């Protein structure tokens, strides 16, 4: 792809880490695997710093891991757009940049990168053009998702090698965790605020199975502190209640987060980036989807479950649906946890097959590069 000199990726930080998480993985993969010059425009560098080690939130322009990271400031600096422009997650590009795009000959390939979706209509909308109402520009919708008619999911070329070389024992040793007691369940919890959190913690504490819950720093900490009656929590803190041990981890960069997902028996994930990584991790997981008005998000959740549950025993599939919906509604968690917990061995066996199925949709970056290459020719 020698003709592609520069790609501009615009990332509005809407959902704390999911949006920048996807855009950073995408930009890094474009730069490393395809030798594409990438300018990643981020409107909140302070949030991005949590995911990108070495990022200076005060610098307007900096180079990290082959990616040029620029502050998406207002007004935007005058700059010539690249051959490809990606507007992530329905972010509105500044008029000054749209005018510059319209003045280019040939016009840039303009991609509207959407959220991952398993809904049936995605196959009909993926790749469709949409003319801009004011400028002589056309954007193309690109939907990450499942199956060959979607944009696929991000997975770096070195992911299988890293996964195969991973040793959970070394990972636990780095965290100074003691040797696992018999039948212990190790869980990672990365979630939004959830009114059902206390119900989940009580189910774990009062259950028959010892649970160690690993919680990276994030939005769930205030709720967790309130449930345990402490004034605040930070990395290194530990909470104990009957069968439950909760350990607070520092917020980790993406490759370390992958390792946390690989090491745990069950992963609670949220939003966008961690959701896709949990699917790749070959371990059972629970997805907390970003809340939308009129419970539209639950329709998206059910659409994904319709794919994910294929091939599962009906009782196992029912346990998954019941618990996922309870967690997303924040109610009914204690009643649905025992069946879901009992289903974990079957879900572990299912997880490997699901990770392979996810690849049937292809790697998102590879599909994106091919799509843009055809448009540029």
C-alpha positions as CSV (number, residue, x, y, z in Angstrom):
1,X,0.0,0.0,0.0
2,X,2.8,2.4,-1.0
3,X,0.2,4.9,-2.4
4,X,-1.3,5.5,1.0
5,X,0.9,8.1,2.5
6,X,-1.2,9.3,5.4
7,X,-4.4,8.1,7.2
8,X,-6.2,10.5,9.6
9,X,-8.1,8.8,12.4
10,X,-10.4,11.1,14.4
11,X,-11.3,9.7,17.9
12,X,-13.8,11.4,20.1
13,X,-13.4,10.1,23.6
14,X,-17.1,9.4,24.5
15,X,-17.0,6.3,26.7
16,X,-13.8,6.8,28.7
17,X,-11.7,4.0,27.3
18,X,-13.6,2.0,24.7
19,X,-13.4,4.5,21.9
20,X,-9.7,5.5,22.4
21,X,-9.0,1.8,23.0
22,X,-10.3,0.8,19.6
23,X,-8.7,3.8,17.8
24,X,-5.3,3.2,19.4
25,X,-5.3,-0.5,18.5
26,X,-6.4,0.3,15.0
27,X,-3.8,3.1,14.5
28,X,-1.0,1.0,15.9
29,X,-1.8,-1.9,13.8
30,X,-2.0,0.2,10.6
31,X,1.5,1.7,11.4
32,X,3.2,-1.6,12.5
33,X,1.7,-4.2,10.2
34,X,1.0,-2.0,7.1
35,X,3.7,0.7,7.4
36,X,1.0,3.3,7.0
37,X,1.6,6.8,8.3
38,X,-1.2,7.4,10.8
39,X,-2.3,10.7,12.4
40,X,-4.5,9.9,15.4
41,X,-6.5,12.9,16.5
42,X,-7.8,12.7,20.1
43,X,-10.0,15.2,21.8
44,X,-9.1,14.1,25.4
45,X,-5.5,13.3,25.8
46,X,-5.8,13.0,29.6
47,X,-8.0,9.9,29.2
48,X,-5.9,8.6,26.3
49,X,-2.8,8.7,28.6
50,X,-4.2,5.9,30.7
51,X,-4.1,3.6,27.7
52,X,-1.0,4.9,25.9
53,X,2.2,4.8,28.0
54,X,4.4,7.7,27.5
55,X,1.7,10.0,26.1
56,X,2.1,13.7,27.1
57,X,-1.4,15.2,27.5
58,X,0.0,18.7,27.1
59,X,1.7,18.0,23.8
60,X,-0.2,19.0,20.6
61,X,1.8,16.5,18.5
62,X,3.9,13.5,19.5
63,X,5.1,10.2,18.0
64,X,4.5,7.0,19.9
65,X,4.9,3.4,18.5
66,X,5.0,4.7,15.0
67,X,1.7,6.7,15.3
68,X,1.6,10.5,15.2
69,X,-0.8,11.5,18.0
70,X,-2.3,14.9,17.7
71,X,-4.6,16.9,20.0
72,X,-8.1,17.3,18.3
73,X,-8.3,20.9,19.5
74,X,-10.7,23.7,18.6
75,X,-9.8,25.3,16.3
76,X,-8.1,22.5,14.5
77,X,-4.7,23.4,13.0
78,X,-4.6,23.9,9.3
79,X,-3.4,20.7,7.7
80,X,-3.7,18.7,4.5
81,X,-5.9,15.7,5.0
82,X,-4.5,12.2,4.3
83,X,-5.6,9.9,1.5
84,X,-7.9,8.1,4.0
85,X,-9.9,9.8,6.8
86,X,-11.6,7.7,9.5
87,X,-14.2,9.3,11.6
88,X,-14.7,6.9,14.5
89,X,-18.0,6.3,16.3
90,X,-20.0,9.0,14.5
91,X,-17.6,11.8,15.5
92,X,-18.4,15.0,13.6
93,X,-15.3,16.2,11.7
94,X,-14.6,20.0,12.0
95,X,-15.8,22.0,9.0
96,X,-12.3,23.3,8.3
97,X,-11.1,19.8,7.9
98,X,-14.1,18.8,5.7
99,X,-13.4,21.9,3.5
100,X,-9.8,20.7,3.2
101,X,-11.0,17.2,2.3
102,X,-13.3,18.6,-0.4
103,X,-10.4,20.6,-1.9
104,X,-8.3,17.6,-2.4
105,X,-8.0,15.9,-5.8
106,X,-8.6,13.0,-5.6
107,X,-10.9,13.2,-2.6
108,X,-9.9,11.2,0.5
109,X,-11.6,7.9,1.2
110,X,-13.8,8.8,4.1
111,X,-14.7,6.0,6.5
112,X,-17.4,6.3,9.3
113,X,-16.2,3.5,11.6
114,X,-19.1,2.4,13.7
115,X,-19.5,0.3,16.9
116,X,-19.2,-3.5,16.9
117,X,-22.7,-4.9,16.2
118,X,-24.2,-8.3,15.7
119,X,-27.6,-7.0,14.5
120,X,-28.9,-8.5,11.3
121,X,-29.2,-5.1,9.4
122,X,-25.4,-4.6,9.6
123,X,-24.8,-6.9,6.7
124,X,-27.0,-4.7,4.5
125,X,-25.4,-1.4,5.7
126,X,-21.8,-2.3,5.9
127,X,-19.8,-0.5,3.2
128,X,-22.7,1.7,2.0
129,X,-21.9,5.2,0.8
130,X,-23.5,8.4,2.2
131,X,-23.1,11.7,0.4
132,X,-22.4,14.7,2.6
133,X,-25.3,17.3,2.6
134,X,-23.0,20.3,2.1
135,X,-19.6,19.2,0.8
136,X,-18.8,17.2,-2.3
137,X,-17.7,14.2,-0.2
138,X,-18.9,10.7,0.4
139,X,-18.5,8.7,3.6
140,X,-18.6,4.9,3.7
141,X,-20.1,3.1,6.7
142,X,-17.8,0.4,8.2
143,X,-19.3,-1.9,10.8
144,X,-17.2,-4.2,12.9
145,X,-19.1,-7.3,13.5
146,X,-19.6,-11.0,13.0
147,X,-19.5,-12.9,9.7
148,X,-18.2,-12.3,6.3
149,X,-20.6,-9.5,5.6
150,X,-19.3,-7.3,8.4
151,X,-16.0,-5.4,8.9
152,X,-14.7,-8.1,11.3
153,X,-12.9,-7.5,14.6
154,X,-9.5,-6.1,15.5
155,X,-6.9,-8.8,16.2
156,X,-3.2,-8.1,15.7
157,X,-1.1,-10.5,13.7
158,X,1.1,-11.3,16.7
159,X,-1.9,-12.1,19.0
160,X,-1.9,-15.9,18.6
161,X,1.9,-16.0,19.3
162,X,1.5,-13.9,22.4
163,X,-1.5,-16.0,23.6
164,X,0.4,-19.2,23.1
165,X,3.5,-18.0,25.0
166,X,1.4,-16.7,27.9
167,X,2.0,-18.4,31.3
168,X,-0.7,-17.7,33.9
169,X,1.5,-18.7,36.8
170,X,4.0,-16.0,35.9
171,X,1.2,-13.5,35.6
172,X,-0.2,-14.3,39.1
173,X,3.4,-14.2,40.5
174,X,3.8,-10.6,39.1
175,X,0.6,-9.6,41.0
176,X,1.9,-11.4,44.2
177,X,-1.2,-13.5,44.4
178,X,-1.0,-16.6,46.6
179,X,-1.3,-20.1,45.3
180,X,-4.9,-20.8,44.2
181,X,-7.0,-22.7,46.7
182,X,-9.1,-25.7,45.4
183,X,-12.1,-24.7,43.3
184,X,-11.3,-20.9,43.5
185,X,-12.8,-18.8,40.8
186,X,-10.7,-15.9,39.5
187,X,-12.7,-13.1,37.9
188,X,-11.8,-9.8,36.3
189,X,-14.3,-7.0,36.7
190,X,-14.1,-4.0,34.3
191,X,-17.5,-2.4,34.3
192,X,-19.6,0.8,34.3
193,X,-21.5,1.8,37.4
194,X,-24.1,-0.9,38.1
195,X,-26.9,-0.8,40.7
196,X,-26.7,-4.6,40.9
197,X,-23.0,-4.6,42.0
198,X,-23.9,-5.2,45.6
199,X,-26.1,-8.1,44.7
200,X,-23.3,-9.7,42.8
201,X,-20.7,-9.2,45.6
202,X,-23.1,-10.7,48.1
203,X,-23.7,-13.7,45.8
204,X,-20.0,-14.3,45.6
205,X,-19.4,-13.7,49.3
206,X,-22.2,-16.1,50.4
207,X,-21.6,-18.8,47.8
208,X,-19.8,-22.1,48.1
209,X,-17.1,-21.2,45.7
210,X,-14.1,-19.0,46.8
211,X,-13.9,-16.0,44.5
212,X,-11.0,-13.7,43.9
213,X,-12.1,-10.6,42.0
214,X,-9.5,-8.4,40.2
215,X,-10.7,-4.9,39.5
216,X,-8.6,-2.5,37.4
217,X,-9.0,1.1,38.4
218,X,-12.0,2.7,36.8
219,X,-15.6,3.8,37.1
220,X,-16.8,0.9,39.3
221,X,-14.5,1.8,42.2
222,X,-16.8,4.3,44.0
223,X,-19.7,1.8,44.0
224,X,-17.3,-0.9,45.2
225,X,-16.1,1.3,48.0
226,X,-19.6,2.1,49.0
227,X,-20.6,-1.6,49.2
228,X,-17.7,-2.3,51.5
229,X,-18.2,0.8,53.6
230,X,-14.8,2.3,52.9
231,X,-14.0,5.9,51.9
232,X,-12.1,5.2,48.7
233,X,-10.1,2.6,46.9
234,X,-6.9,2.7,44.9
235,X,-4.5,0.2,43.3
236,X,-3.1,-2.3,45.8
237,X,-6.1,-2.3,48.1
238,X,-7.7,-5.6,49.2
239,X,-11.2,-6.2,50.5
240,X,-12.4,-9.4,52.2
241,X,-15.9,-10.7,52.9
242,X,-16.5,-14.4,53.6
243,X,-15.8,-16.3,50.4
244,X,-14.8,-13.2,48.5
245,X,-11.5,-11.4,48.0
246,X,-11.4,-8.2,46.0
247,X,-8.0,-6.8,44.8
248,X,-7.7,-3.4,43.1
249,X,-5.3,-3.4,40.2
250,X,-3.7,-0.4,38.6
251,X,-5.1,0.6,35.3
252,X,-3.1,-1.3,32.7
253,X,-2.1,-0.7,29.1
254,X,-3.7,-2.9,26.5
255,X,-1.3,-5.8,26.2
256,X,-1.3,-6.3,30.0
257,X,-5.1,-6.2,29.9
258,X,-5.1,-8.9,27.3
259,X,-3.1,-11.0,29.8
260,X,-5.5,-10.4,32.6
261,X,-8.3,-11.7,30.3
262,X,-6.3,-14.8,29.5
263,X,-5.5,-15.5,33.1
264,X,-9.0,-15.3,34.6
265,X,-11.7,-17.9,34.6
266,X,-14.4,-15.3,34.0
267,X,-14.2,-11.7,32.6
268,X,-16.7,-9.0,33.1
269,X,-16.2,-6.4,30.3
270,X,-17.9,-3.3,29.1
271,X,-18.5,-1.1,26.1
272,X,-16.4,-1.7,23.0
273,X,-12.7,-2.5,23.2
274,X,-12.7,-4.9,26.2
275,X,-15.8,-6.6,24.8
276,X,-14.0,-7.6,21.6
277,X,-10.8,-8.6,23.5
278,X,-12.8,-10.8,25.8
279,X,-14.2,-12.7,22.8
280,X,-10.6,-13.3,21.6
281,X,-9.4,-14.5,25.0
282,X,-10.9,-18.0,24.9
283,X,-12.5,-17.6,28.4
284,X,-16.1,-17.1,29.5
285,X,-17.2,-13.5,29.8
286,X,-20.1,-11.2,30.6
287,X,-20.7,-8.0,28.6
288,X,-22.1,-4.9,30.1
289,X,-23.3,-2.9,27.1
290,X,-23.4,0.9,27.0
291,X,-26.8,2.1,28.1
292,X,-29.1,3.7,25.4
293,X,-32.5,5.3,25.7
294,X,-35.6,3.1,25.6
295,X,-33.5,0.0,26.3
296,X,-32.2,0.0,22.7
297,X,-29.0,-1.4,24.0
298,X,-30.7,-4.6,25.2
299,X,-31.8,-5.3,21.6
300,X,-28.1,-5.2,20.6
301,X,-27.2,-7.4,23.5
302,X,-29.8,-10.0,22.5
303,X,-28.6,-9.8,18.9
304,X,-25.1,-10.8,20.0
305,X,-26.4,-13.5,22.3
306,X,-28.3,-15.0,19.3
307,X,-24.9,-15.6,17.6
308,X,-23.0,-16.5,20.7
309,X,-25.4,-19.1,22.0
310,X,-25.5,-21.2,18.8
311,X,-24.5,-24.7,19.5
312,X,-24.9,-24.4,23.3
313,X,-27.1,-26.8,25.3
314,X,-30.4,-24.9,25.8
315,X,-30.0,-24.9,29.6
316,X,-26.5,-23.4,29.2
317,X,-27.7,-20.8,26.7
318,X,-30.6,-19.9,29.0
319,X,-28.2,-19.4,32.0
320,X,-26.1,-17.1,29.9
321,X,-29.1,-15.0,28.7
322,X,-30.6,-14.8,32.2
323,X,-27.4,-13.7,33.9
324,X,-26.2,-11.3,31.1
325,X,-29.6,-9.5,31.1
326,X,-29.7,-9.4,34.9
327,X,-26.3,-7.8,35.0
328,X,-27.2,-5.2,32.4
329,X,-30.5,-4.4,34.2
330,X,-28.9,-4.4,37.6
331,X,-31.5,-6.7,39.0
332,X,-32.0,-10.5,39.5
333,X,-28.3,-11.2,39.7
334,X,-28.3,-13.4,42.8
335,X,-31.1,-15.5,41.4
336,X,-29.3,-16.1,38.1
337,X,-25.7,-16.4,39.3
338,X,-25.8,-20.1,40.5
339,X,-26.9,-21.5,37.1
340,X,-24.4,-19.3,35.3
341,X,-21.6,-20.3,37.6
342,X,-22.5,-24.0,37.0
343,X,-22.3,-23.3,33.3
344,X,-18.8,-22.0,33.3
345,X,-17.0,-25.3,32.4
346,X,-19.2,-25.6,29.4
347,X,-18.7,-22.0,28.5
348,X,-14.9,-22.4,28.8
349,X,-15.1,-25.2,26.2
350,X,-17.3,-23.0,24.0
351,X,-15.0,-20.0,24.3
352,X,-12.2,-21.5,22.1
353,X,-14.7,-22.3,19.3
354,X,-16.2,-18.8,19.6
355,X,-12.8,-17.1,19.2
356,X,-12.3,-19.1,16.0
357,X,-15.8,-18.1,14.8
358,X,-15.0,-14.5,15.5
359,X,-12.1,-14.8,13.0
360,X,-14.6,-15.8,10.3
361,X,-15.5,-12.2,10.0
362,X,-11.8,-11.4,9.3
363,X,-9.4,-8.9,10.9
364,X,-11.0,-5.4,10.9
365,X,-7.7,-3.6,10.0
366,X,-7.0,-6.0,7.1
367,X,-10.5,-5.5,5.7
368,X,-10.3,-1.7,6.1
369,X,-7.0,-1.5,4.3
370,X,-8.3,-3.6,1.4
371,X,-11.6,-1.6,1.2
372,X,-9.7,1.7,1.1
373,X,-7.1,0.3,-1.4
374,X,-9.9,-0.6,-3.9
375,X,-11.5,2.9,-3.5
376,X,-8.2,4.6,-4.1
377,X,-7.3,2.7,-7.3
